[in-house]
Amino acid sequence: MSCIGVIDYGMGNLHSLAKALARVAAEDRIDISYDPDKLARADRLVLPGVGGAKYCMEELRRLELDDFVREVAGTKPMLGVCLGMQIMLEHSDENGGADLLGLFEGDVVKFPDPAQHDADTPDDTRIKVPHMGWNQIHRTREHSLFDGVPEDAWFYFVHSYHAAPEHDKDILGVTEHGVDFASVLLKENTMAVQFHPEKSQGAGMKLLANFMHWDGQV
């Protein structure tokens, strides 16, 4: 029996995500914890997140979890979810700017302001911010993490900022919402998704199940 550690820093949809993981984990144990020593013993880690990047990083630093995440990155499979994905980059423009974990090179930027669209653009075709609801993932390449997930599958999103990674090779999936943005990142043993797999029905559950069996190969 292996253990999946869900990193608890007070800013994540922890219990819904842990419940979804438990559904696909068979006999594996799910531990929700803010204790780095306990989390270090887990076989896989999940970094959730809801809220603002600046305040998220403040809590991670307060709990001494920021350095822990950096240290274990690349040593065991890790999944970032929603804000947990964004804080894996280097810098966010949100809340006046914040330095992040730096696991992926690149920034987190805001979607274009809908008011900046041409005045002749019909209201029903203008993008809405926040990006909230169902949207599709277009894969940049095939990977075992997508095994059994339909091409261009629909997932559930809630966010106003998006990842802008520096390297295309780190992008595993993209989504269109006014602009094409990176919605799935992959580097070494770290996978990150902008959407909420626990709210994404069959496709989300299948992706979580694939993560549970992923050996960390890019």
Protein Blocks (a to p, Z undefined) as FASTA:
>chain_A
ZZdddddehiacfklmmmmmmmmnomaccdddfbfklmmmpmbdcdddedjfklmmmmmm
mnopmmmmmmmgopaccddehjlmmmmmmbdceghiaadehlagcdddddddfklpcfkl
cfklpccdddedjdddddfbdcfklgoiaghiacddddfbdcddfblklpmbdcdehiac
dfbdcehjbccdfbdfklnojmlmmmmmmmmmpghiZZ
